[in-house]
Amino acid sequence: GFGSIWMIDTKEGYATVNTLNVDDNPQTKLYHTLDGGYNWSPMDIVNTRQPMIKVFFRGPYLGYTVGGGSDVFKFSVN
């Protein structure tokens, strides 16, 4: 289940996954689409055991994810 989705335009967007990982292995929690949400690909920049609740951007290139506990990830896109 996606936690939140942030679309940069009608085609490109990012989504967080809000499920808790019960294993000892972190799972990818950020996904990316280039086709308006028809297909999503995992991004290996947000790996955590905690759920990711929200994704948002400050400007067109600087993104943040906020999750359970104190997890905050900052990332840039081109």
C-alpha positions as CSV (number, residue, x, y, z in Angstrom):
1,G,0.0,0.0,0.0
2,F,1.2,3.4,-0.9
3,G,1.4,6.0,1.9
4,S,1.4,9.1,-0.3
5,I,2.0,10.0,-3.9
6,W,3.6,13.2,-5.2
7,M,3.2,13.8,-8.9
8,I,5.7,16.3,-10.4
9,D,3.7,16.5,-13.6
10,T,1.1,14.3,-15.4
11,K,3.6,11.6,-16.1
12,E,6.3,11.6,-13.4
13,G,5.7,10.9,-9.7
14,Y,7.0,9.3,-6.5
15,A,5.2,7.2,-3.9
16,T,6.0,6.0,-0.5
17,V,5.2,2.5,0.8
18,N,3.6,2.5,4.3
19,T,4.0,-1.1,5.2
20,L,6.2,-2.2,8.1
21,N,9.0,-4.7,7.3
22,V,8.8,-7.6,9.8
23,D,12.0,-9.2,8.5
24,D,15.5,-8.1,9.5
25,N,16.2,-6.9,6.0
26,P,15.3,-3.3,5.0
27,Q,12.9,-2.9,2.1
28,T,12.7,-0.2,-0.6
29,K,10.1,2.3,0.5
30,L,10.1,4.8,-2.4
31,Y,8.8,4.1,-5.9
32,H,9.0,6.2,-9.1
33,T,6.7,6.4,-12.2
34,L,7.3,7.9,-15.6
35,D,3.9,6.9,-17.2
36,G,1.3,8.6,-15.0
37,G,1.2,5.8,-12.4
38,Y,0.6,2.8,-14.6
39,N,3.9,1.3,-13.7
40,W,6.0,1.9,-10.6
41,S,9.8,1.1,-10.1
42,P,11.5,0.8,-6.8
43,M,14.2,3.4,-6.0
44,D,17.1,2.2,-3.8
45,I,17.6,5.5,-2.0
46,V,15.0,4.9,0.8
47,N,15.6,1.5,2.5
48,T,14.3,1.1,6.0
49,R,12.4,-1.2,8.3
50,Q,9.9,1.5,9.2
51,P,7.0,2.6,7.1
52,M,7.4,5.7,4.9
53,I,4.3,7.9,5.5
54,K,4.8,10.9,3.2
55,V,6.8,12.1,0.2
56,F,7.0,15.7,-0.8
57,F,9.2,18.1,-2.8
58,R,10.6,21.6,-2.2
59,G,11.0,22.8,-5.7
60,P,11.3,20.6,-8.8
61,Y,14.4,18.6,-7.8
62,L,14.6,18.2,-4.0
63,G,12.5,15.5,-2.4
64,Y,11.9,14.3,1.1
65,T,10.3,11.2,2.6
66,V,9.1,11.1,6.2
67,G,8.4,7.8,8.0
68,G,7.8,6.0,11.2
69,G,10.2,6.7,14.0
70,S,12.6,9.4,13.1
71,D,13.3,8.3,9.6
72,V,13.7,11.3,7.1
73,F,15.4,10.8,3.7
74,K,16.4,13.7,1.4
75,F,17.0,13.0,-2.3
76,S,17.5,14.9,-5.5
77,V,16.2,14.2,-9.0
78,N,17.1,15.6,-12.4
